[in-house]
Amino acid sequence: MGLLKNSLQLQGRLRHVAAALTARRGAATSTEEYKRRNYADNVSEYNTVIGSLIAQRSVGSWSVLACAMAIFVLYKYAYIFDQPPHFPYCFLDTVLPYATGLPYLLRDAYDDMILDGVQPVRDTFHSLIIGTMKGNRLQDALYFRDQMKEMGLEPDVNLYNFLISTCGKSKNSDAAIMLVEEMKTHGVKLKGETYICLLNALAATGRIDQVYDIVNAMSAAGLGLDKFCYAGLITAFKNKAPATKETMMKVYHVCYLRCGDIDSAIKMFEEYSRSPPAELFVTLAEGAMIGYTPRGMQVAQETLEKMISRNYFLNPRMGTDLLLAAAGERTGGYTMANYIWDLLQSRNITPGLPAVEAYHKGLKEREIPSDDPRLVNVSRVLDNLSFRSGPRRNTQ
């Protein structure tokens, strides 16, 4: 680490000396000499250098890293001496692949680019921000974002996704939220990938409630949950402070149930304790419904029956999540969805609009008579919720 700091300090001092000498010598430097001492002199070559810095792997020794850094510094500033070295341009790319990743040099390469009067393009900034994301350098990423704006280049949704991911790697969820608000302010439309990046950024700091809000927003927007979303949920539970035994139990349950191993999930549930919390019942019931297998639907209903028998009851959020999951059953008698709806109605709980919409759609698909009391009741609740929420855009 001391070697890296000393090298960067040396590089900074050399840059200042070089700038001073350049100011004094001015036009005395010939075009041929400039080409010999400069490792890049146009945007294409700078993009190549930036790509090389980003692509490095940890495959070399510290001595090779020191060699690569020395070449990067001296080849740029060797004109301070009377006889600059005659290194070919490609020599940098020959040595760098043997060094470790060099994201901390991206800022230096960018500064050199500006000093040489080379105008960065959009692709340059994309590469720089991707590199800072890989190197976990949030401040550099935000600096490049600001520089991009100063040059009249507005960040697009993909670049914002990279920035939000960098916030997650840096465990700075507040900055991630700020970037999303900035997107909305500038009219940049959020994509499914944006939600996933934000979910994982919040999960990195264990902000479970906000992670749930994103999951609900994705469901309301008609975006399905994929393996990256579930990975983010697991990470959120893992990073929640303080960590408890029941937190880890929920993580294990999600893993078992996503793998289809219902029996292992049940066994762990039964061995956990004599009084598991209501959230663990709901986790097992919701996970058992994955795939809508007869065995899974049976386990889900039995789990809720055990929960009720122990005087645990569903709250609006739990009920909405379970009803939304059960309403996706396309075959069968819709027993589980009806059971959850009846549980909520018995306690005067109205689930969220997405869950009621999905349940109503499932009932209509089963060719229930239009005057069926259950269908009439669900239709009335749906109309009331739709009226309160106002007109909605078609998300299909």
C-alpha positions as a Markdown table, in Angstrom:
| # | Residue | x | y | z |
|---|---|---|---|---|
| 1 | Met | 0.0 | 0.0 | 0.0 |
| 2 | Gly | 2.9 | 2.3 | 0.8 |
| 3 | Leu | 4.3 | 1.7 | -2.7 |
| 4 | Leu | 1.0 | 2.7 | -4.3 |
| 5 | Lys | 0.8 | 5.9 | -2.3 |
| 6 | Asn | 4.4 | 6.9 | -3.0 |
| 7 | Ser | 3.9 | 6.2 | -6.8 |
| 8 | Leu | 0.8 | 8.4 | -6.9 |
| 9 | Gln | 2.5 | 11.2 | -5.0 |
| 10 | Leu | 5.4 | 11.0 | -7.4 |
| 11 | Gln | 3.0 | 11.1 | -10.4 |
| 12 | Gly | 1.3 | 14.2 | -9.0 |
| 13 | Arg | 4.6 | 16.0 | -8.5 |
| 14 | Leu | 5.8 | 15.1 | -11.9 |
| 15 | Arg | 2.6 | 16.4 | -13.4 |
| 16 | His | 3.1 | 19.8 | -11.8 |
| 17 | Val | 6.8 | 20.0 | -12.9 |
| 18 | Ala | 5.8 | 19.0 | -16.4 |
| 19 | Ala | 3.1 | 21.6 | -16.6 |
| 20 | Ala | 5.6 | 24.3 | -15.4 |
| 21 | Leu | 8.2 | 23.3 | -18.0 |
| 22 | Thr | 5.7 | 23.1 | -20.7 |
| 23 | Ala | 4.7 | 26.7 | -19.9 |
| 24 | Arg | 8.3 | 27.9 | -20.2 |
| 25 | Arg | 9.3 | 25.9 | -23.3 |
| 26 | Gly | 6.0 | 26.3 | -25.2 |
| 27 | Ala | 6.5 | 26.0 | -28.9 |
| 28 | Ala | 10.1 | 24.7 | -28.4 |
| 29 | Thr | 8.7 | 21.1 | -28.3 |
| 30 | Ser | 8.5 | 19.7 | -31.8 |
| 31 | Thr | 5.6 | 17.5 | -33.0 |
| 32 | Glu | 8.0 | 14.6 | -33.3 |
| 33 | Glu | 9.2 | 15.0 | -29.7 |
| 34 | Tyr | 5.6 | 15.2 | -28.5 |
| 35 | Lys | 4.7 | 12.0 | -30.2 |
| 36 | Arg | 7.7 | 10.2 | -28.6 |
| 37 | Arg | 7.0 | 11.3 | -25.1 |
| 38 | Asn | 3.1 | 11.0 | -25.1 |
| 39 | Tyr | 1.4 | 7.7 | -24.6 |
| 40 | Ala | -1.8 | 8.9 | -26.3 |
| 41 | Asp | -2.7 | 11.9 | -28.4 |
| 42 | Asn | -6.3 | 11.5 | -29.6 |
| 43 | Val | -9.6 | 10.3 | -28.1 |
| 44 | Ser | -9.3 | 6.8 | -29.7 |
| 45 | Glu | -5.9 | 6.1 | -28.2 |
| 46 | Tyr | -7.0 | 7.5 | -24.8 |
| 47 | Asn | -10.1 | 5.2 | -24.9 |
| 48 | Thr | -7.7 | 2.3 | -25.6 |
| 49 | Val | -5.6 | 3.2 | -22.5 |
| 50 | Ile | -8.7 | 3.6 | -20.4 |
| 51 | Gly | -9.9 | 0.2 | -21.5 |
| 52 | Ser | -6.6 | -1.3 | -20.6 |
| 53 | Leu | -6.7 | 0.1 | -17.1 |
| 54 | Ile | -10.2 | -1.2 | -16.6 |
| 55 | Ala | -9.5 | -4.7 | -18.0 |
| 56 | Gln | -6.6 | -5.7 | -15.7 |
| 57 | Arg | -6.8 | -8.7 | -13.5 |
| 58 | Ser | -4.9 | -9.6 | -10.4 |
| 59 | Val | -2.4 | -11.9 | -12.1 |
| 60 | Gly | 0.9 | -10.1 | -11.6 |
| 61 | Ser | 3.3 | -9.5 | -8.7 |
| 62 | Trp | 3.9 | -6.2 | -7.0 |
| 63 | Ser | 7.1 | -5.8 | -8.9 |
| 64 | Val | 5.3 | -6.0 | -12.2 |
| 65 | Leu | 2.7 | -3.6 | -10.9 |
| 66 | Ala | 5.5 | -1.1 | -10.0 |
| 67 | Cys | 7.0 | -1.6 | -13.4 |
| 68 | Ala | 3.7 | -0.8 | -15.1 |
| 69 | Met | 3.1 | 2.3 | -13.0 |
| 70 | Ala | 6.7 | 3.5 | -13.6 |
| 71 | Ile | 6.1 | 3.2 | -17.4 |
| 72 | Phe | 2.8 | 5.0 | -17.2 |
| 73 | Val | 4.4 | 7.9 | -15.3 |
| 74 | Leu | 7.8 | 8.2 | -16.9 |
| 75 | Tyr | 6.7 | 7.7 | -20.5 |
| 76 | Lys | 4.3 | 10.6 | -20.0 |
| 77 | Tyr | 6.9 | 12.9 | -18.3 |
| 78 | Ala | 10.3 | 11.7 | -19.6 |
| 79 | Tyr | 10.6 | 14.9 | -21.7 |
| 80 | Ile | 11.7 | 16.6 | -18.5 |
| 81 | Phe | 15.1 | 15.1 | -19.2 |
| 82 | Asp | 17.2 | 15.8 | -22.2 |
| 83 | Gln | 16.8 | 12.4 | -23.8 |
| 84 | Pro | 13.2 | 11.1 | -23.7 |
| 85 | Pro | 12.9 | 7.3 | -24.0 |
| 86 | His | 11.7 | 5.9 | -27.4 |
| 87 | Phe | 9.0 | 3.6 | -26.1 |
| 88 | Pro | 6.4 | 2.5 | -28.7 |
| 89 | Tyr | 2.8 | 3.4 | -27.9 |
| 90 | Cys | 1.8 | -0.3 | -27.7 |
| 91 | Phe | 4.4 | -1.0 | -25.0 |
| 92 | Leu | 2.0 | 0.3 | -22.3 |
| 93 | Asp | -0.6 | -2.3 | -23.3 |
| 94 | Thr | 2.1 | -5.0 | -23.4 |
| 95 | Val | 3.1 | -4.5 | -19.7 |
| 96 | Leu | -0.2 | -3.5 | -18.1 |
| 97 | Pro | -2.0 | -6.9 | -18.5 |
| 98 | Tyr | 0.5 | -8.3 | -16.0 |
| 99 | Ala | -0.4 | -5.9 | -13.4 |
| 100 | Thr | -3.3 | -5.8 | -11.0 |
| 101 | Gly | -6.4 | -3.7 | -11.8 |
| 102 | Leu | -5.6 | 0.0 | -12.0 |
| 103 | Pro | -8.9 | 1.9 | -11.4 |
| 104 | Tyr | -7.1 | 4.5 | -9.4 |
| 105 | Leu | -5.2 | 5.6 | -12.5 |
| 106 | Leu | -8.4 | 6.4 | -14.4 |
| 107 | Arg | -8.6 | 9.9 | -12.9 |
| 108 | Asp | -4.9 | 10.5 | -13.9 |
| 109 | Ala | -5.5 | 9.4 | -17.4 |
| 110 | Tyr | -8.5 | 11.6 | -17.7 |
| 111 | Asp | -6.5 | 14.6 | -16.3 |
| 112 | Asp | -3.8 | 13.9 | -18.9 |
| 113 | Met | -6.5 | 13.8 | -21.6 |
| 114 | Ile | -7.8 | 17.2 | -20.6 |
| 115 | Leu | -4.2 | 18.7 | -20.4 |
| 116 | Asp | -3.5 | 17.4 | -23.9 |
| 117 | Gly | -6.6 | 19.2 | -25.2 |
| 118 | Val | -8.4 | 16.0 | -26.2 |
| 119 | Gln | -12.2 | 16.2 | -25.9 |
| 120 | Pro | -13.8 | 13.2 | -24.2 |
| 121 | Val | -16.8 | 11.7 | -25.8 |
| 122 | Arg | -19.8 | 9.9 | -24.3 |
| 123 | Asp | -18.2 | 6.5 | -24.7 |
| 124 | Thr | -15.1 | 7.8 | -22.8 |
| 125 | Phe | -17.3 | 8.7 | -19.8 |
| 126 | His | -19.1 | 5.4 | -19.9 |
| 127 | Ser | -15.8 | 3.5 | -19.8 |
| 128 | Leu | -14.5 | 5.7 | -17.0 |
| 129 | Ile | -17.6 | 5.2 | -14.9 |
| 130 | Ile | -17.6 | 1.4 | -15.5 |
| 131 | Gly | -14.0 | 1.4 | -14.4 |
| 132 | Thr | -14.7 | 3.3 | -11.2 |
| 133 | Met | -17.6 | 0.9 | -10.5 |
| 134 | Lys | -15.3 | -2.1 | -10.8 |
| 135 | Gly | -12.7 | -0.3 | -8.6 |
| 136 | Asn | -15.3 | 0.7 | -6.0 |
| 137 | Arg | -14.4 | 4.4 | -6.3 |
| 138 | Leu | -17.6 | 6.3 | -5.8 |
| 139 | Gln | -16.1 | 9.8 | -5.6 |
| 140 | Asp | -14.4 | 9.4 | -8.9 |
| 141 | Ala | -17.6 | 8.1 | -10.5 |
| 142 | Leu | -19.5 | 11.2 | -9.3 |
| 143 | Tyr | -16.7 | 13.4 | -10.5 |
| 144 | Phe | -16.9 | 11.9 | -14.0 |
| 145 | Arg | -20.7 | 12.4 | -13.9 |
| 146 | Asp | -20.2 | 16.1 | -13.1 |
| 147 | Gln | -17.5 | 16.5 | -15.8 |
| 148 | Met | -19.9 | 14.9 | -18.3 |
| 149 | Lys | -22.6 | 17.4 | -17.5 |
| 150 | Glu | -20.3 | 20.3 | -17.7 |
| 151 | Met | -19.5 | 19.2 | -21.3 |
| 152 | Gly | -23.2 | 19.2 | -22.2 |
| 153 | Leu | -23.5 | 15.4 | -22.2 |
| 154 | Glu | -26.5 | 14.3 | -20.1 |
| 155 | Pro | -26.2 | 10.9 | -18.5 |
| 156 | Asp | -28.5 | 8.2 | -19.8 |
| 157 | Val | -30.3 | 5.4 | -18.0 |
| 158 | Asn | -27.4 | 2.9 | -18.4 |
| 159 | Leu | -24.9 | 5.3 | -17.0 |
| 160 | Tyr | -27.1 | 6.0 | -14.0 |
| 161 | Asn | -27.4 | 2.2 | -13.5 |
| 162 | Phe | -23.6 | 2.0 | -13.3 |
| 163 | Leu | -23.5 | 4.9 | -10.8 |
| 164 | Ile | -26.2 | 3.3 | -8.6 |
| 165 | Ser | -24.3 | 0.0 | -8.7 |
| 166 | Thr | -21.1 | 1.9 | -7.6 |
| 167 | Cys | -23.1 | 3.2 | -4.7 |
| 168 | Gly | -24.0 | -0.3 | -3.7 |
| 169 | Lys | -20.4 | -1.5 | -3.9 |
| 170 | Ser | -19.4 | 1.5 | -1.7 |
| 171 | Lys | -22.3 | 0.8 | 0.7 |
| 172 | Asn | -23.7 | 4.3 | 0.2 |
| 173 | Ser | -27.4 | 3.8 | -0.2 |
| 174 | Asp | -28.2 | 7.5 | 0.4 |
| 175 | Ala | -26.2 | 8.4 | -2.7 |
| 176 | Ala | -28.1 | 5.7 | -4.7 |
| 177 | Ile | -31.4 | 7.2 | -3.7 |
| 178 | Met | -30.2 | 10.7 | -4.6 |
| 179 | Leu | -29.3 | 9.4 | -8.1 |
| 180 | Val | -32.7 | 8.0 | -8.6 |
| 181 | Glu | -34.3 | 11.3 | -7.6 |
| 182 | Glu | -32.0 | 13.0 | -10.0 |
| 183 | Met | -33.1 | 10.6 | -12.8 |
| 184 | Lys | -36.8 | 11.5 | -12.1 |
| 185 | Thr | -35.9 | 15.3 | -12.1 |
| 186 | His | -34.2 | 15.1 | -15.5 |
| 187 | Gly | -36.9 | 12.9 | -17.0 |
| 188 | Val | -34.7 | 9.7 | -17.3 |
| 189 | Lys | -37.1 | 6.8 | -17.3 |
| 190 | Leu | -36.3 | 4.0 | -14.8 |
| 191 | Lys | -35.8 | 0.5 | -16.3 |
| 192 | Gly | -36.1 | -2.9 | -14.7 |
| 193 | Glu | -32.3 | -2.9 | -14.3 |
| 194 | Thr | -32.5 | 0.4 | -12.5 |
| 195 | Tyr | -34.8 | -1.1 | -9.9 |
| 196 | Ile | -32.5 | -4.0 | -9.4 |
| 197 | Cys | -29.4 | -1.8 | -9.0 |
| 198 | Leu | -31.2 | 0.3 | -6.4 |
| 199 | Leu | -32.5 | -2.8 | -4.6 |
| 200 | Asn | -29.0 | -4.2 | -4.3 |
| 201 | Ala | -27.6 | -0.8 | -3.2 |
| 202 | Leu | -30.2 | -0.6 | -0.4 |
| 203 | Ala | -29.6 | -4.3 | 0.4 |
| 204 | Ala | -25.9 | -3.6 | 0.9 |
| 205 | Thr | -26.8 | -1.5 | 4.0 |
| 206 | Gly | -29.6 | -3.8 | 5.2 |
| 207 | Arg | -32.5 | -1.3 | 4.6 |
| 208 | Ile | -35.1 | -4.0 | 4.4 |
| 209 | Asp | -38.2 | -1.8 | 4.5 |
| 210 | Gln | -37.1 | 0.2 | 1.5 |
| 211 | Val | -36.1 | -3.0 | -0.3 |
| 212 | Tyr | -39.7 | -4.3 | 0.1 |
| 213 | Asp | -41.0 | -0.9 | -1.2 |
| 214 | Ile | -38.9 | -1.5 | -4.4 |
| 215 | Val | -40.2 | -5.0 | -4.8 |
| 216 | Asn | -43.8 | -3.7 | -4.5 |
| 217 | Ala | -43.1 | -1.0 | -7.0 |
| 218 | Met | -41.7 | -3.5 | -9.4 |
| 219 | Ser | -44.7 | -5.7 | -9.0 |
| 220 | Ala | -47.1 | -2.7 | -9.5 |
| 221 | Ala | -45.2 | -1.9 | -12.7 |
| 222 | Gly | -45.6 | -5.4 | -14.0 |
| 223 | Leu | -41.9 | -6.3 | -13.6 |
| 224 | Gly | -41.3 | -9.8 | -12.5 |
| 225 | Leu | -38.7 | -10.7 | -9.8 |
| 226 | Asp | -35.7 | -12.5 | -11.1 |
| 227 | Lys | -32.7 | -14.2 | -9.4 |
| 228 | Phe | -30.9 | -10.8 | -9.0 |
| 229 | Cys | -33.9 | -9.5 | -7.0 |
| 230 | Tyr | -34.0 | -12.5 | -4.7 |
| 231 | Ala | -30.2 | -12.2 | -4.3 |
| 232 | Gly | -30.8 | -8.6 | -3.2 |
| 233 | Leu | -33.5 | -9.7 | -0.7 |
| 234 | Ile | -31.1 | -12.3 | 0.8 |
| 235 | Thr | -28.4 | -9.7 | 1.0 |
| 236 | Ala | -30.7 | -7.2 | 2.8 |
| 237 | Phe | -31.6 | -9.8 | 5.4 |
| 238 | Lys | -27.9 | -10.7 | 5.8 |
| 239 | Asn | -26.8 | -7.1 | 6.3 |
| 240 | Lys | -29.6 | -6.1 | 8.6 |
| 241 | Ala | -28.2 | -4.9 | 11.9 |
| 242 | Pro | -28.3 | -6.4 | 14.4 |
| 243 | Ala | -28.3 | -9.8 | 12.8 |
| 244 | Thr | -30.5 | -12.4 | 14.6 |
| 245 | Lys | -31.0 | -16.1 | 14.4 |
| 246 | Glu | -34.4 | -15.6 | 12.8 |
| 247 | Thr | -32.9 | -13.3 | 10.2 |
| 248 | Met | -30.6 | -16.1 | 9.1 |
| 249 | Met | -33.5 | -18.5 | 9.2 |
| 250 | Lys | -35.4 | -16.4 | 6.6 |
| 251 | Val | -32.3 | -16.4 | 4.4 |
| 252 | Tyr | -32.1 | -20.2 | 4.6 |
| 253 | His | -35.8 | -20.5 | 3.8 |
| 254 | Val | -35.5 | -18.3 | 0.7 |
| 255 | Cys | -32.6 | -20.4 | -0.5 |
| 256 | Tyr | -34.3 | -23.7 | 0.1 |
| 257 | Leu | -37.6 | -22.7 | -1.4 |
| 258 | Arg | -36.1 | -21.1 | -4.4 |
| 259 | Cys | -34.3 | -24.3 | -5.1 |
| 260 | Gly | -37.5 | -26.3 | -4.8 |
| 261 | Asp | -36.4 | -28.1 | -1.7 |
| 262 | Ile | -39.6 | -27.8 | 0.3 |
| 263 | Asp | -38.9 | -30.7 | 2.6 |
| 264 | Ser | -35.7 | -29.2 | 3.9 |
| 265 | Ala | -37.4 | -25.8 | 4.4 |
| 266 | Ile | -40.1 | -27.5 | 6.5 |
| 267 | Lys | -37.6 | -29.5 | 8.5 |
| 268 | Met | -35.7 | -26.4 | 9.4 |
| 269 | Phe | -38.9 | -24.5 | 10.2 |
| 270 | Glu | -40.0 | -27.3 | 12.6 |
| 271 | Glu | -36.5 | -27.5 | 14.3 |
| 272 | Tyr | -36.2 | -23.7 | 14.6 |
| 273 | Ser | -38.2 | -23.2 | 17.8 |
| 274 | Arg | -41.5 | -23.9 | 19.3 |
| 275 | Ser | -42.7 | -20.4 | 18.6 |
| 276 | Pro | -41.4 | -19.1 | 15.3 |
| 277 | Pro | -42.4 | -15.5 | 14.4 |
| 278 | Ala | -45.2 | -14.7 | 12.0 |
| 279 | Glu | -42.8 | -13.5 | 9.4 |
| 280 | Leu | -41.3 | -17.0 | 9.2 |
| 281 | Phe | -44.7 | -18.6 | 8.7 |
| 282 | Val | -45.3 | -16.2 | 5.8 |
| 283 | Thr | -41.9 | -16.8 | 4.3 |
| 284 | Leu | -42.5 | -20.6 | 4.3 |
| 285 | Ala | -46.0 | -20.2 | 2.9 |
| 286 | Glu | -45.0 | -17.8 | 0.1 |
| 287 | Gly | -42.0 | -19.9 | -0.8 |
| 288 | Ala | -43.9 | -23.1 | -0.9 |
| 289 | Met | -46.2 | -21.6 | -3.6 |
| 290 | Ile | -43.3 | -21.2 | -6.0 |
| 291 | Gly | -44.2 | -23.3 | -9.1 |
| 292 | Tyr | -47.8 | -23.9 | -7.8 |
| 293 | Thr | -47.2 | -27.6 | -7.3 |
| 294 | Pro | -49.9 | -29.6 | -5.5 |
| 295 | Arg | -47.4 | -30.4 | -2.7 |
| 296 | Gly | -46.3 | -26.8 | -2.4 |
| 297 | Met | -49.9 | -25.4 | -2.3 |
| 298 | Gln | -50.8 | -27.9 | 0.4 |
| 299 | Val | -47.8 | -27.0 | 2.5 |
| 300 | Ala | -48.6 | -23.3 | 2.1 |
| 301 | Gln | -52.2 | -23.7 | 3.4 |
| 302 | Glu | -51.1 | -26.0 | 6.3 |
| 303 | Thr | -48.5 | -23.4 | 7.3 |
| 304 | Leu | -51.1 | -20.6 | 7.4 |
| 305 | Glu | -53.5 | -22.8 | 9.4 |
| 306 | Lys | -50.7 | -23.5 | 12.0 |
| 307 | Met | -50.0 | -19.8 | 12.1 |
| 308 | Ile | -53.6 | -18.9 | 12.8 |
| 309 | Ser | -53.9 | -21.7 | 15.4 |
| 310 | Arg | -51.1 | -20.0 | 17.4 |
| 311 | Asn | -52.9 | -16.6 | 17.3 |
| 312 | Tyr | -50.7 | -15.0 | 14.7 |
| 313 | Phe | -52.6 | -13.0 | 12.1 |
| 314 | Leu | -51.7 | -11.5 | 8.7 |
| 315 | Asn | -51.1 | -7.7 | 8.5 |
| 316 | Pro | -51.9 | -5.8 | 5.3 |
| 317 | Arg | -48.4 | -6.2 | 3.9 |
| 318 | Met | -48.2 | -9.9 | 4.6 |
| 319 | Gly | -51.7 | -10.4 | 3.2 |
| 320 | Thr | -51.0 | -8.5 | 0.1 |
| 321 | Asp | -47.8 | -10.4 | -0.6 |
| 322 | Leu | -49.4 | -13.8 | 0.0 |
| 323 | Leu | -52.5 | -13.0 | -2.1 |
| 324 | Leu | -50.4 | -11.7 | -4.9 |
| 325 | Ala | -48.4 | -14.9 | -4.9 |
| 326 | Ala | -51.4 | -17.2 | -4.6 |
| 327 | Ala | -53.4 | -15.4 | -7.3 |
| 328 | Gly | -50.8 | -16.5 | -9.9 |
| 329 | Glu | -52.1 | -20.1 | -9.8 |
| 330 | Arg | -53.4 | -20.8 | -13.3 |
| 331 | Thr | -54.8 | -24.3 | -12.6 |
| 332 | Gly | -56.6 | -26.0 | -9.7 |
| 333 | Gly | -59.4 | -24.8 | -7.6 |
| 334 | Tyr | -57.9 | -21.5 | -6.5 |
| 335 | Thr | -58.2 | -22.9 | -2.9 |
| 336 | Met | -55.1 | -21.0 | -1.5 |
| 337 | Ala | -56.0 | -17.7 | -2.9 |
| 338 | Asn | -59.6 | -18.0 | -1.7 |
| 339 | Tyr | -58.3 | -19.0 | 1.8 |
| 340 | Ile | -56.0 | -16.0 | 2.0 |
| 341 | Trp | -58.8 | -13.6 | 0.8 |
| 342 | Asp | -61.2 | -15.0 | 3.5 |
| 343 | Leu | -58.6 | -14.6 | 6.2 |
| 344 | Leu | -58.1 | -11.0 | 5.3 |
| 345 | Gln | -61.9 | -10.3 | 5.0 |
| 346 | Ser | -62.5 | -11.8 | 8.5 |
| 347 | Arg | -60.2 | -9.2 | 10.0 |
| 348 | Asn | -61.5 | -6.3 | 7.7 |
| 349 | Ile | -58.1 | -6.0 | 6.0 |
| 350 | Thr | -58.1 | -4.8 | 2.4 |
| 351 | Pro | -55.0 | -5.9 | 0.5 |
| 352 | Gly | -53.2 | -3.7 | -2.0 |
| 353 | Leu | -54.5 | -3.0 | -5.5 |
| 354 | Pro | -52.0 | -5.2 | -7.4 |
| 355 | Ala | -53.0 | -8.2 | -5.3 |
| 356 | Val | -56.7 | -7.5 | -5.7 |
| 357 | Glu | -56.3 | -7.1 | -9.5 |
| 358 | Ala | -54.5 | -10.4 | -9.8 |
| 359 | Tyr | -57.0 | -12.2 | -7.6 |
| 360 | His | -60.0 | -10.7 | -9.6 |
| 361 | Lys | -58.3 | -11.8 | -12.8 |
| 362 | Gly | -57.8 | -15.3 | -11.6 |
| 363 | Leu | -61.5 | -15.6 | -10.5 |
| 364 | Lys | -62.7 | -14.3 | -14.0 |
| 365 | Glu | -60.5 | -16.9 | -15.7 |
| 366 | Arg | -62.3 | -19.7 | -13.8 |
| 367 | Glu | -65.7 | -18.8 | -15.4 |
| 368 | Ile | -67.4 | -18.1 | -12.1 |
| 369 | Pro | -71.0 | -16.8 | -12.6 |
| 370 | Ser | -71.2 | -13.0 | -12.6 |
| 371 | Asp | -73.5 | -13.0 | -9.6 |
| 372 | Asp | -71.3 | -15.2 | -7.5 |
| 373 | Pro | -71.0 | -13.5 | -4.0 |
| 374 | Arg | -67.2 | -13.8 | -3.9 |
| 375 | Leu | -66.7 | -12.3 | -7.4 |
| 376 | Val | -69.2 | -9.5 | -6.6 |
| 377 | Asn | -67.3 | -8.7 | -3.4 |
| 378 | Val | -63.9 | -8.7 | -5.0 |
| 379 | Ser | -65.2 | -6.6 | -7.9 |
| 380 | Arg | -66.5 | -4.0 | -5.5 |
| 381 | Val | -63.3 | -3.8 | -3.6 |
| 382 | Leu | -61.3 | -3.5 | -6.8 |
| 383 | Asp | -63.5 | -0.7 | -8.0 |
| 384 | Asn | -63.1 | 1.2 | -4.7 |
| 385 | Leu | -59.3 | 0.8 | -4.8 |
| 386 | Ser | -59.1 | 1.8 | -8.5 |
| 387 | Phe | -61.1 | 4.9 | -7.8 |
| 388 | Arg | -58.9 | 5.9 | -4.8 |
| 389 | Ser | -55.7 | 5.4 | -6.7 |
| 390 | Gly | -56.8 | 7.3 | -9.8 |
| 391 | Pro | -56.2 | 6.5 | -13.4 |
| 392 | Arg | -53.3 | 4.2 | -14.1 |
| 393 | Arg | -51.1 | 3.8 | -17.2 |
| 394 | Asn | -51.3 | 0.6 | -19.0 |
| 395 | Thr | -48.1 | -1.3 | -17.9 |
| 396 | Gln | -48.5 | -4.1 | -20.4 |
